[in-house]
C-alpha cells in the first residue's frame, strides 16, 4: 500500500538468512564439478597418474594443492583424472623396457590447475632401444641399472621432476642408477611429491656367490616419499615413487638358482609399488601403484647377463582430484519495503520486476 507522502510500496518481509553447507567432492575418474549456488572459490587437490616402472621405479604423479581458486556459483567445470602409466607386458624382456608416463589431471576452473603425469622408469642401459634414463614428469622416473661405470653418475640419467615447472613444485626427480662393478648395477627409485627417488647405490647384495659359479642379486633402491593432504577429511599421502628393480648377475645356465631372493627397493607413501624379485626364472614382478593416489609403479627384475628373462614392472596408479567448497553464511534480500525514490529509480533502470 502506497501513501501520498512518498511512503512505502510492497509487503514488509524479513531478510532470509542461512548457511550453505561445506561440500567435499572426490573424482576418481573424469567428470564434471558443479559448484553450489553461493560458492565463489574452492580448495583443491589435483594428483596426476603415476608413471609405470621399467627397471627403475616409476615417478609419482604431479601433486598440486591450494586454496582460493575462483569459481562462479552454480556453474559446471570439467575435471580430468589422469590414468596410471602402463608397464610393458608384451615382450619377453619386460623390465628391459622403459615404463610409460602417467596421464595428466586437470581441474578446469577459470584459473585451471594441471598436474603432470609421473615419469616412467628407465630400462637397463645395455639394451638398444630401451633407454636407461628415467622419463621426466610430475615426479621423474628412476633410471635403469647401468653397465657403464661412467653412465650412472649423479644427475646423468634420472628423470627430471616438476616438468613443466610450477610453483610450488609438483614433484621431484627420480634416483640415478649406479654401476655395480660386476655385470649390472642398481636401478634408481622413482621420485615422489615429497622427495627425490633414492639413488641406486642404496641397494645391497641380497644373495651372492662368486661368478661364474652362481648369482649376485642386487636389491633395488627406494622410491621418493609422497606428500600429505587432509582435504578429504583424513590425512592421506599421495604421489609416492615406485621402488627400483633388483638385478641378478648370473653364471652359466644350469647352475643352481639362489634359494630366496628378498624384496628389493620398496615404494614410498602414496602408493608407490615395491619392486621385487621372486627367483630365477620366475615372474619377477614389480607391484603397481595404488589406484587414485598417483603412486609410481615398481621396477621389475632386470633379468640376467646370460638369461633374457626379466620381470614385469608395475603399472602406475591413477590420479585423483578433490575439491572442497567452504560453508557460506548468507543473508538473502527478499521482496520487501521500497520507498518511492527506490521504486522510481528501478523502474527507470528497467530493473523493477
N, C-alpha and C positions, 0 to 999 in steps of 0.2 A: 504494500500500500504506500503510495506517494503522498507527501504533504505538499502544501502550496508554498512553503517557505524553504525549498531546497533540502528537504529531509531525506529519508531513506527509501530505497527501492528494493524489493525482493524479500526473501524469507531469511530470518536470522538463524544460521546453522553454526554449531560449534565446529572448529577445525578438527580434522581427522588426524589422530596420532597413532603410531605403531612401530613395529620393528620388522625389518626384512631379515630373516634368519641367515646365518652363515651357511655356506654350501661348499663342500669339497667334491670335486668331480675327477674321477680317475679314468684315464683312457689307456687300456691295454692293447688297443688296436685303433686304427684310423677311424675318425668320426667327426662330429661337429659339437662345439661348445656353444650353447645358447645361454647367454647371461640372464640374470634376474632383472626385473624392470628398473630397479634403483641402483644397480651396480655401475660404478664409474671406473673402477680399477681392480686388478686382480693380482694375487700372489701366484707364482708358478714354479714348477719343477719340470724341466724338459731333459730327458735322458735318451740318447740315441742307441741304436743297436750295437752290440759288441762285435768286434772282429773275430773271425774264426782263427783257430790255431793252425799252424803249419808244423814246423818243428819247434820254432819259437812260439810263445804264448800269444794269443790274440789280445789286442788292446781293448780296454773298456770304452763304451760309447761316450761321446761328449756329454758333459754334465753341466747344466746351467740352471740357476735358480735365482729368484729375485722377487721384489715387491713393486707395487705401484705401476704395473703395466696398464696403460689407459685403454678403456673399452667404453662402448655405449650400452646402456641398459636395454635388455630385451632383444639383443642382436646375435646373429649366428656367426661363428668363426670356425674355419676349418682347422682340424688337428690331424697331423700325420705322425704315426708311430713307426719308427724305423725297425725293420726286421734284423735279426742277427745274421752275421756273415756265415756263409756255408763253407764247411770244410770239404776238401776233395775226397770223394769216396769211390770214384770210378777207376782209379789207377792202381796197379799192383804195388806201387811205391808211394802210398798215401802221404806220409809225412814228409816226403821229399818234394812236396808241392807247397807253395805259399798259400796261406788262407785268404779268403775273400774279406773285404771290408764290410762292416755293418752298414745299415741304412740310416739316413738322417731322420731325425724327429723335428717337427716344426709346429709351433703354436702360432697360428695365422691371424694374430690380432693386428690392429693398425700399426703397431710397432712390433713386427714379427720377431720371434725368438727361434733360432735354428741351432740345434746341436748336431755335430758331425759324427757319423758312424765311426766306430773304433777301427783301427788298422789291423789287417791280417798279419799273423805270424809268418816269419820267413822260413824257407826251406834250407836244408844243408847246402853249403855253398859249392860242393864239388859236383853238383848235378846240373848240366846245361839246361837252360830254360826254366829253372826253378830258383828264383832269386833268393839269396840268403838274407837279404836285408828285410827287416820288418817294414810293413807298409805304414805310411802316415795316416793320421785320422784324429778324432776327438782325443783319444789317447793312442799312442803308437804301438804297433806290434813288436814283439821281441824278435831278435834276429836268430836265424838258424845257426847251428854249430858250424864252425869254420875249420877246414884243414890247413888253412894258411896262417902261419904264426903272426903275419902282419895284417890279416884280414879281420881280426877280431879285437882290434884295439878300441878304446873308448871313443864313442862318437862316430865310428866308421860305418856302422850298419844297423843301428836300431831305428825303429820307426819314429818319426817326429810326432809329438803331441801338440794339442791346441792348434790344429790345422783345419780351416784358416784361423788366424789368431783373433781372439776376442778377449775382452777384459771385463770381469775376472776370467782367468784361464779356464777353459773347459776340460783340460786334461793334461797328461804328462807323457814323456817319451817312454818307449819300450826299453828293455835291457839289451845290451850288446852281448854277443857271444864271445867265448874265449877258446883259444886253442889249447888242446889237452896235452900236446907234446907227443901223442901217440898217433892215433888214426883219425879221431874226431874230437870235437870239443863239447862244451856245454852250451845249450841253447839259452837265450835270454827270455825272461818273463815279460809278458805284455804290460804296458803302462796302465795305470789306473787314475781315476779322477783325483785321488788323494795322494798319489805318489808315483814316482817312476818305477818301471819294471826293474827287477834286480838283475845285475849282470850275471853272465853265465858262470863266472868264477865262484859263485855261491854254491854251485853243485858240488857233489862229492862222489868219490868212488864207492858204490854201494856193495860191489862184489868184485873181486879181482883174482885172476890167475895170470901168470906171465904168458904173453903170446910167444909162440904160436900154439900153445897147448890149452888155451882156454879163452876166457872172455873178461874184458873190463867193462863194467856197467857204470856209466856216469849219470848221476842224478841231475835233473834239470834245475832251473832256478825258480824263484818265487815271483808271482805277479805283483804289480803295484797295488797299493791299498785303494779302496773305494772311498767315497765321500758320503757323509751322513745328511739326511734330511728328515724333518718331522712334520712336513706339510700334510701327510696323510693322517696324522694323529698318533702315529707310532714312530719311534726312532729306527730308521732303516738306512743301511749303507748300500749305495748304488755304484755301478760302473767300475768294479774292480778288474784287474788284469788277470789273464789266464797264466798258469804256470808254464815254464819252458819244458819241452820234452826231454826225455833221457836219451842216452845213446849207448849202443852196445858195440864194442870193438871186438871182432871175432877172430879166432884162429880158423884153420881149415875146417870145412864141413865134416861132420862126423864126430867131433869132439863133444864131450858132454855139455849140456846146457847148464847154466847156473841154477841151483835148486830153488832159488827165490829171488825175484827182482822187486825191491821195495818201491813204493810210490816215490816218484821224483818230485820236482817243484810243484808246490801247491798253488791253487788260485787264491785270490785275496777277496776281501769284502766286496759285496755287491755281486756275488755270483760268479766270479772268475773260476772257470773249471780247472781242476787239478789234472796235470798230465801224469800218466802212469804207464808203466810197462808191466806186463804180466810175466811172460817168459818166452824165450825164443822157442819155436817160431810162431807163437800165438798172436792174437789180435791185440797189439799193444796200443791201446786206445787212450786218448785224452778225453776228459769229461767236458760236456757242453756248459756254457754259461747259463745261469738261471734266467728263465723267461721273465721279462718285464722288470729286470733290474739292470740290463745293459752290460752284463759281465762278458769278458773275453773268454773264448774257448781255450781249453788246454791244448798244448802241443802234443802230438803223438810221438811214439818211439821212432827214432830216425833210422832204424834198420842197422845193418852191419856192413863192414867193409866188403865181405865176400858173399853176403846173403842179401838179396834185393828186398826181402820182406821188410816192410815198415809198418807202423801202427797208425790207424786213423786218428786224426786230430778231432778236437771237439768243435762244434758249432758255437757261434756267438749267441748270447741271449738277447731276445728282443728288448727294445726300449720301453719307455713309459712316459706319459705326460699327465701331470696332476695340477689342477688349478684350485684355488681357494678364493671364494668371494666372502669378504668380511660381513658381519652383521651391520645393518644400517638402521639407525633410529630416524624416523621421519615425521614431519608434520605436513599433512596434505591440505591445500586450500580447497574448500568446497564452495558451492553456491551460497552466498551469504548476504551481508548487508552492503549495499552500494549507495554512495551518495550521488547526487545529480551530476556533479562535476566528473566523477569517475564514469558514470553512465554515458555522458556526452563524449568524453574522450575515447571510450571504447567503441561507441557507435561510429564516430568519425574515422577511427583507425580500422574499422571493419573487423574488430576483434570481439565484438559482443555476440555471444551465442547463447 
